Amino acid sequence: MNFPDIPPTLEGISDLINLLRGPNGCPWDKKQTANSLTGHLIEECYELVEAIEKKDYNNINEEIGDVILNVVYQIIFLKEVLDIDEQSIIKDLYAKIKIRHPHVFSDINLKNAADVEQNWEKIKDDSNVNLANNKDIPKYLPSLSLALKLQKKMPPQDINQSYDLIDSLLSNKDSLDSESLGKLLFAIVSIAKIKNIDPEKSLRMHNNYINKN
């Protein structure tokens, strides 16, 4: 068959995927499920991040398309179990953005980004989101990113406590094992949080530097 004349919209991508999964479509596309494509979604997101950090603008354009394709796949799979469509998903997104930005869409005055983040935590508290047990933190985040999220839920910590813990762990280097190494990395992430540094991005940048040399 010839490639169909499909509009460049989310609905158009959805129509194209349904064609690929239809009777005369592609065997590979037909067998895919929401779970089978999660690895592809993660991979495409990382490829997009890499292109952004490299400022490879042509590749950014391509990788955004790949991410959108995977997102639309997930929308199609979700339609199979819920009575939704693209518009209802976007309406829910709009509602969330409105709730998160009362300083834009109401008369609340927030002066800076830190105030915005603090107010968002208050909004989640007022919405009865249980922050104490960290249920709102995705457990499949990369480990350093997850550690940073957990650190942000914890009470503020003196940076010297983290340095002391690191010194203590390193002073017993002969007994360093997986558990103590985990504590060491968590303490390093604590310092990163205090210094407002993204540890995942920092390590990724260093990995890229090593990989080039």
Residue, then its C-alpha position, 0 to 999 in steps of 0.5 A: m500500500n502507499f503511505p497514507d495522507i495523514p495530518p501531522t497531529l497526535e490523532g494522525i500518529s494514532d491513526l498511523i499506528n492503528l494502521l500498522r497494527g491493523p489486518n494488513g499492517c506490521p507483525w512487529d507492531k501488532k504484537q507490541t504491548a504497553n509493557s513491551l515498549t517501555g524499554h523503547l520509551i526509556e531508550e528514546c528519552y535518554e537519546l533525546v537527553e543526550a542530543i539536548e546536552k550535545k546541542d545536536y539540534n537536528n538530532i533533537n528534532e528526530e529524537i522528539g519525534d521518536v519520543i512522541l511516537n512512543v507516547v502515542y503508542q502508550i495512549i493507544f494501549l491506555k484506550e484499550v482499558l480506559d474510556i479516554d482519548e487524546q483530548s481527555i489526556i490533554k485536558d487532565l494535563y491542563a488541569k494539573i498545570k493550572i493547579r501547579h501555577p496559582h501564581v499565574f492563574s490566580d492572585i497568589n504572589l510567588k517571587n521566585a522559583a524556590d517559592v514556586e517549588q515550596n508552594w507546590e509541596k504545600i499544594k500536594d500536602d493540601s491534596n492529601v498526598n502522602l509525602a512521608n512514605n514517598k509514594d509519589i516518587p517513581k521507584y524506577l528512576p535512575s538510582l542517583s535521581l531517585a536518591l536526590k528525590l528522596q533527599k528532597k523529602m527529608p528534613p534539611q541536613d547540615i552539609n558537615q554531617s554528610y562530609d563526616l559520614i563520607d570520611s567515616l566510611l572511607s576511613n574503613k575502606d578495607s570493610l567497604d561493601s555494597e551496603s556501605l558503598g550505598k550509604l557513601l553514594f547517598a551521602i554524596v547525593s545529600i551534598a549535591k542536593i545542598k549544593n543544588i547540583d544534579p548528581e545524575k547529570s554530573l555523573r553522566m557528563h563525566n561518563n561522556y568525558i571519559n568515553k571521549n578519551 
